[in-house]
Amino acid sequence: MSTLMIIELLIVLAALYVGSRYGSLALGAISGIGLAILVFGFGMKPGTPPTDVIYIIIAAVTCAGTLQASGGMDWMIQVAEKMLRKHPARITMLAPFTTFFLTVLVGTGHVVYTLMPIICDISLKEKIRPERPCAVASIASQVGITCSPIAAAVVAFVAISNANGFMVAIPQVLMVTIPACMCGLLCAALFSYHRGKDLDKDPLFQAKLKDPEQKKYIYDSDVTTLNKKISGKAKASVYIFLGSLLVIVLFAFCQMIHVTKGDESVTLAKAMGIPKMNIIIQIIMLVAAACNIMFCKAEPKKAVAGPVWQSGMVAVIAIYGIAWLADTFFSHYMEDMKVMLAELVSEYPWSIALVFFLVSVLINSQGAVVVAMLPLAYELGIAGPVLLGVLPSVYGYFFIPNYPSDIATVNFDRSGTTVIGKYLLNHSFMIPGLISVGVSTVVGYLLTSTVFSNYFAGFIH
């Protein structure tokens, strides 16, 4: 590694670090400063912005935003709350899987903000330490990203893999990531079941109860969505949304089924002239958004003002800047990277998971990690099934607790048991996050290298 390469790498890392300190739009915008320095200061050829992934995020977020504006998301939260309140004693086990599946359906973890105060409320009423379900539920809301058919990370993985000869489809990605991530969450939830002191034995919590105002704040609040009236149009918007997901999955199956056309075997999608999945998702999501607007009273102004749409647009800017910066640097030094890492990845191909995780610590977007790092992994000669197996490792931004869902969870916990920690890294999300991602990655890798090894070998062209 030359001195010049080290200097330029430090510029990339500095842009990511400074962007993460400012948060939100700054991740993408400040990456633009790093890009400008590399291009104008060091004469690098600009890389290629990940336009396909950006278009998919815009379409999916527009659909999810209209779902929220129509009241459909309130109904989904309400259904989830009913289930949690029906089994309050099992809140530590049920909460993470509830937030996980909400993210799988909607494609963004930001949908959990309404549910998190409810999880805390149920915990306190059951005298369960809120840190136990809240921390792992926050982790689960982000773990679900690599298990959602409309999430940018999944779609980007499929698109980039197909371009590199691994002809995998969305259902095949999910048949690995969903069971792998559920195993990881189960282990994290089991760990959380008895973590920390019980509330009646926690001196810090008991000290708070001695203050009448604090005790009132902790126990007198009643957070619920069950008193919210859900209109028929709101429920219809959920059916439209779920129907659109079903259509996307059906189209994805057409990418998997092979038929004989002439003398060659081709996919059913190719035989029928069906467009690629990135186009399919964009069309279906836009149609669903239009239906929500026209038939379910989803006001466009309300949709774009909602947290789901706004957080999605922040993700667009982040991916735009970060991936463009990374592609510029890695494209310039691709041959050097191959020489430096060839022996390591050929001997231990799974080690790319550590790279994915470390990059994610700096980049608060799983989609951005996939777009920025997956092409490099393929260039290094790592097989597609291996990369699919370690896909859960692209979630590492819980490590430094500056992500909105983690910060919000700390604020929602009225007991004060869910904390950031005096030394920053000793926070409530660290161990559940490490357990979940670690187990998910190991299980995913084992699935693709043993159980499904022969199956996925047939998709390498």
C-alpha positions in Angstrom: 0.0 0.0 0.0 1.6 3.3 -1.1 1.7 6.5 0.9 -0.6 8.1 -1.6 -3.1 5.4 -1.3 -3.1 5.6 2.5 -3.6 9.4 2.3 -6.5 9.0 -0.1 -8.1 6.2 2.1 -7.8 8.5 5.1 -9.7 11.2 3.2 -12.5 8.7 2.5 -12.6 7.6 6.2 -12.5 11.2 7.4 -15.4 12.1 5.2 -17.4 9.2 6.6 -16.4 10.0 10.2 -17.3 13.7 9.9 -20.6 12.9 8.1 -21.5 10.4 10.9 -20.9 13.0 13.5 -23.3 15.4 11.9 -25.8 12.6 11.0 -28.8 12.7 8.7 -28.1 14.3 5.3 -24.5 15.1 6.3 -23.4 11.5 5.6 -24.1 11.9 1.9 -23.3 15.6 1.6 -19.9 15.5 3.3 -19.0 12.4 1.3 -19.3 14.9 -1.6 -16.4 16.8 -0.1 -14.3 13.7 0.0 -15.3 12.9 -3.6 -14.3 16.4 -4.7 -10.9 16.1 -3.1 -10.2 12.8 -4.8 -11.4 13.9 -8.2 -10.1 17.5 -8.3 -7.2 17.2 -5.9 -5.8 13.8 -6.8 -7.1 13.4 -10.3 -9.1 10.3 -9.8 -11.8 9.3 -12.4 -15.2 9.7 -10.8 -17.0 6.5 -10.0 -20.6 5.6 -10.9 -23.5 6.7 -8.6 -25.8 3.8 -7.7 -28.8 5.1 -9.6 -30.8 1.9 -9.8 -30.8 1.4 -6.0 -31.7 5.1 -5.5 -34.7 4.8 -7.8 -35.9 1.7 -5.9 -35.6 3.5 -2.5 -37.5 6.5 -3.8 -40.3 4.3 -5.2 -40.5 2.1 -2.0 -40.4 5.0 0.3 -43.1 6.9 -1.7 -45.3 3.8 -1.3 -44.6 3.5 2.4 -45.1 7.2 2.9 -48.6 7.0 1.4 -49.3 4.0 3.5 -48.5 6.0 6.6 -50.5 9.1 5.3 -53.6 6.9 4.8 -53.5 5.6 8.3 -52.6 2.1 7.2 -49.4 2.0 9.2 -51.4 2.9 12.3 -53.5 -0.2 11.8 -50.4 -2.3 11.4 -49.0 -0.9 14.7 -52.4 -1.5 16.4 -52.4 -5.1 15.3 -48.9 -5.5 16.7 -49.9 -3.8 20.0 -52.9 -6.1 20.4 -50.6 -9.2 20.1 -48.1 -7.8 22.6 -50.7 -6.8 25.2 -52.3 -10.2 24.8 -49.0 -11.9 26.1 -47.4 -9.2 28.2 -45.2 -11.6 30.2 -43.5 -12.6 27.0 -42.7 -9.1 25.9 -38.9 -9.7 25.8 -39.4 -12.5 23.3 -42.3 -11.1 21.3 -41.1 -7.4 21.0 -38.0 -8.1 18.8 -39.9 -10.4 16.4 -42.7 -7.9 16.1 -40.4 -5.0 15.2 -38.5 -7.4 12.9 -41.5 -8.4 10.9 -42.8 -4.8 10.7 -39.5 -3.9 9.0 -39.6 -6.9 6.7 -43.1 -5.8 5.5 -42.4 -2.1 5.2 -38.7 -2.1 4.2 -37.6 0.4 6.8 -36.9 0.2 10.5 -38.2 3.6 11.2 -41.7 2.3 11.4 -41.0 1.1 15.0 -41.0 4.6 16.6 -44.7 4.3 17.4 -44.3 0.8 18.8 -41.3 1.4 21.1 -43.2 3.5 23.7 -45.8 0.7 23.8 -43.1 -1.9 24.5 -41.8 0.2 27.3 -45.3 0.7 28.7 -46.1 -3.0 28.7 -42.8 -3.8 30.4 -43.3 -1.4 33.2 -46.8 -2.7 33.9 -45.4 -6.2 34.0 -42.6 -5.1 36.3 -40.1 -6.2 33.6 -36.9 -4.2 33.2 -37.7 -2.2 29.9 -34.1 -2.5 28.8 -34.6 -6.2 28.1 -37.2 -5.9 25.3 -36.5 -2.4 24.2 -32.8 -2.8 23.3 -33.2 -6.0 21.4 -36.4 -4.7 19.7 -34.4 -1.7 18.4 -31.8 -4.1 17.1 -34.4 -6.3 15.5 -36.0 -3.3 13.6 -32.7 -2.9 11.7 -32.0 -6.6 11.3 -35.1 -6.9 9.3 -33.6 -4.8 6.5 -31.8 -7.7 4.9 -35.0 -9.8 5.0 -37.3 -7.4 3.3 -38.2 -7.9 -0.4 -38.3 -4.1 -1.0 -35.4 -3.0 1.1 -32.5 -1.4 -0.8 -29.9 -3.8 0.7 -31.7 -6.8 -0.7 -32.5 -5.4 -4.1 -29.0 -4.0 -4.4 -27.5 -7.4 -3.5 -29.6 -9.1 -6.2 -28.8 -6.5 -8.9 -25.1 -6.4 -8.2 -24.9 -10.2 -7.9 -26.7 -10.7 -11.2 -24.3 -8.3 -12.9 -21.4 -10.4 -11.5 -22.7 -13.8 -12.7 -24.5 -14.9 -9.5 -28.1 -15.1 -10.8 -29.9 -15.1 -7.5 -33.4 -13.7 -7.1 -35.1 -12.0 -4.1 -36.9 -15.1 -2.8 -33.6 -17.0 -2.7 -32.0 -14.2 -0.8 -34.8 -14.3 1.8 -34.7 -18.1 2.1 -31.3 -17.6 3.6 -31.5 -14.2 5.4 -34.9 -14.7 7.2 -34.0 -18.0 9.0 -30.5 -16.8 9.7 -31.6 -13.5 11.2 -34.4 -15.1 13.1 -31.9 -17.5 14.7 -29.7 -14.5 15.6 -32.7 -12.6 17.1 -33.7 -15.6 19.1 -30.3 -15.9 20.7 -30.3 -12.1 21.4 -33.7 -12.3 23.0 -32.8 -15.3 25.1 -29.7 -13.4 26.4 -31.9 -10.3 27.1 -34.5 -12.3 29.1 -32.6 -11.9 32.4 -30.1 -9.1 31.6 -29.7 -6.4 34.2 -31.2 -6.3 37.6 -34.9 -6.7 38.2 -36.6 -3.4 38.8 -37.3 -4.1 42.5 -33.5 -4.9 43.0 -32.1 -2.0 40.9 -30.9 0.7 43.3 -30.9 3.4 40.6 -34.4 2.7 39.6 -35.6 2.5 43.2 -34.0 5.8 44.0 -36.0 7.4 41.2 -39.2 6.1 42.7 -38.5 8.0 45.9 -39.2 11.2 43.9 -43.0 11.5 43.5 -42.6 13.4 40.3 -40.3 10.7 38.8 -42.6 7.9 40.0 -45.6 9.7 38.4 -43.7 10.1 35.1 -42.7 6.5 35.0 -45.9 4.8 36.0 -48.8 7.2 35.3 -48.3 7.4 31.5 -50.6 5.2 29.4 -49.2 4.8 25.9 -51.5 3.0 23.4 -52.8 3.1 19.9 -55.8 0.9 20.6 -58.0 4.0 21.2 -57.3 5.2 17.7 -60.1 4.7 15.2 -59.0 3.0 12.0 -61.0 3.8 8.9 -61.9 1.3 6.2 -59.7 3.2 3.7 -56.7 2.9 6.0 -57.2 -0.9 6.1 -57.6 -0.9 2.3 -54.2 0.8 2.0 -52.6 -2.1 4.0 -54.2 -4.6 1.6 -52.9 -2.6 -1.4 -49.5 -2.5 0.1 -49.4 -6.2 1.0 -50.8 -7.0 -2.5 -48.0 -5.1 -4.1 -45.4 -7.1 -2.1 -47.1 -10.3 -3.2 -46.9 -9.2 -6.8 -43.2 -8.3 -6.5 -42.5 -11.8 -5.0 -44.4 -13.5 -7.8 -42.4 -11.6 -10.4 -39.3 -12.6 -8.5 -40.3 -16.3 -8.7 -40.4 -15.8 -12.5 -36.7 -15.0 -12.3 -36.1 -18.4 -10.6 -38.2 -20.7 -12.8 -36.4 -22.0 -15.9 -38.1 -23.1 -19.1 -36.9 -24.3 -22.5 -37.0 -21.8 -25.3 -35.6 -23.1 -28.5 -32.5 -25.0 -27.7 -31.6 -23.2 -24.5 -32.8 -23.0 -20.9 -33.9 -19.5 -19.9 -35.8 -18.1 -17.0 -39.5 -17.7 -17.3 -39.1 -14.0 -16.9 -36.8 -13.8 -19.9 -39.1 -16.0 -22.0 -42.0 -13.8 -21.2 -40.1 -10.6 -21.7 -40.5 -9.4 -18.1 -38.2 -6.5 -17.1 -35.5 -6.9 -14.5 -36.6 -6.8 -10.8 -35.3 -3.3 -10.2 -37.8 -2.0 -12.8 -40.6 -4.3 -11.5 -40.2 -3.0 -7.9 -40.3 0.6 -9.0 -43.4 0.2 -11.2 -45.3 -1.8 -8.6 -44.4 0.5 -5.7 -45.5 3.6 -7.7 -48.7 2.0 -8.7 -49.4 1.1 -5.1 -48.6 4.6 -4.0 -51.0 6.0 -6.6 -53.8 3.7 -5.4 -53.3 4.8 -1.8 -53.6 8.4 -3.0 -56.6 8.0 -5.2 -58.6 5.4 -3.3 -57.4 5.6 0.3 -57.3 9.3 1.0 -53.5 9.4 1.4 -52.7 13.1 1.1 -49.4 13.7 -0.8 -48.4 16.6 1.5 -49.0 14.4 4.6 -47.0 11.6 3.0 -43.9 13.7 2.3 -44.1 15.3 5.8 -44.1 11.8 7.5 -41.1 10.3 9.2 -41.0 7.3 6.9 -40.7 9.3 3.7 -38.3 11.8 5.2 -36.0 9.1 6.6 -36.1 7.3 3.3 -35.0 10.4 1.5 -32.1 10.9 3.9 -31.1 7.3 3.1 -31.1 8.2 -0.6 -28.7 11.1 -0.1 -26.5 9.0 2.2 -26.3 6.1 -0.4 -25.8 8.6 -3.2 -22.8 10.3 -1.6 -21.2 7.4 0.2 -21.5 4.8 -2.6 -20.2 7.3 -5.2 -17.2 8.2 -3.0 -16.4 4.5 -2.3 -16.8 3.5 -5.9 -14.4 6.3 -7.0 -11.7 5.1 -4.5 -12.1 1.3 -5.0 -12.3 1.5 -8.8 -9.0 3.5 -8.9 -7.2 1.0 -6.6 -9.0 -2.3 -7.6 -5.9 -4.0 -8.9 -4.0 -3.1 -5.7 -6.8 -4.3 -3.6 -6.8 -7.7 -5.4 -3.1 -8.1 -4.8 -3.3 -7.2 -1.1 -6.4 -9.2 -0.2 -6.3 -12.1 -2.7 -4.6 -14.5 -0.3 -6.7 -13.7 2.6 -10.1 -14.0 0.9 -9.1 -17.1 -1.0 -8.0 -18.8 2.3 -10.9 -17.3 4.4 -13.6 -16.0 2.1 -15.9 -15.5 5.1 -13.6 -12.8 6.4 -15.3 -10.3 4.0 -18.0 -10.3 6.7 -15.7 -8.4 9.0 -15.1 -5.8 6.3 -18.8 -5.4 5.7 -19.4 -5.0 9.5 -16.6 -2.5 10.0 -17.7 -0.3 7.1 -21.3 -0.4 8.4 -20.0 0.9 11.8 -19.1 4.1 9.9 -22.0 4.1 7.4 -25.6 4.2 8.9 -27.1 2.4 5.9 -27.1 -1.3 5.0 -28.0 -0.5 1.5 -25.0 1.9 1.2 -22.7 -0.9 2.5 -24.0 -3.3 -0.1 -23.7 -0.8 -2.9 -20.2 0.3 -1.9 -18.6 -2.9 -0.9 -20.3 -5.8 -2.8 -18.7 -5.0 -6.2 -15.3 -5.0 -4.5 -16.0 -8.4 -3.0 -16.9 -9.9 -6.4 -13.8 -8.3 -7.9 -11.8 -10.1 -5.2 -13.2 -13.4 -6.5 -15.4 -14.2 -3.5 -18.2 -16.6 -4.6 -21.8 -15.3 -4.6 -23.1 -17.9 -2.2 -20.5 -16.9 0.4 -21.5 -13.3 0.1 -25.2 -14.2 0.4 -24.4 -16.2 3.5 -22.6 -13.2 5.2 -25.2 -10.6 4.1 -26.5 -10.1 7.7 -23.0 -8.6 8.6 -23.8 -5.4 6.7 -25.6 -4.2 9.9 -23.0 -2.8 12.3 -24.1 0.8 13.0 -25.5 -0.2 16.4 -21.8 -0.3 17.5 -21.6 3.4 18.0 -25.1 4.3 19.4 -25.9 7.3 17.2 -28.6 5.8 15.0 -32.0 7.4 15.3 -33.9 4.3 16.4 -31.4 3.6 19.2 -31.5 7.2 20.4 -35.3 7.2 20.3 -35.5 3.9 22.3 -33.3 5.5 25.0 -35.7 8.4 25.2 -38.8 6.3 25.1 -37.7 4.2 28.1 -39.2 6.1 31.0 -37.4 3.9 33.6 -34.0 5.0 32.4 -32.7 1.4 32.2 -32.0 1.6 28.4 -28.8 3.7 28.3 -26.0 4.9 26.1 -23.4 4.4 28.8 -20.7 6.5 30.4 -18.0 5.2 28.1 -20.1 5.4 24.9 -19.6 1.8 23.8 -21.0 0.2 27.0 -24.5 0.8 25.9 -27.7 -1.3 26.0 -27.6 -2.2 22.3 -24.0 -3.6 22.1 -24.4 -7.2 23.3 -27.8 -7.9 21.7 -26.4 -6.4 18.5 -23.2 -8.4 18.5 -25.1 -11.7 19.3 -27.8 -11.1 16.7 -25.4 -10.1 13.9 -22.8 -12.7 14.8 -25.2 -15.6 15.0 -27.1 -14.5 11.9 -23.9 -14.3 9.9 -22.6 -17.7 11.0 -26.0 -19.4 10.4 -26.3 -17.7 7.0 -22.8 -18.8 6.0 -23.5 -22.4 7.1 -26.8 -22.4 5.2 -25.2 -21.4 1.9 -22.0 -23.5 2.3 -23.6 -26.7 3.5 -27.4 -27.0 3.4 -27.9 -25.0 0.1 -24.4 -25.4 -1.3 -25.4 -27.5 -4.3 -28.6 -25.5 -4.9 -26.8 -22.1 -5.1 -23.9 -23.5 -7.1 -26.3 -23.8 -10.0 -26.9 -20.0 -10.1 -23.3 -19.1 -10.7 -22.8 -18.3 -14.4 
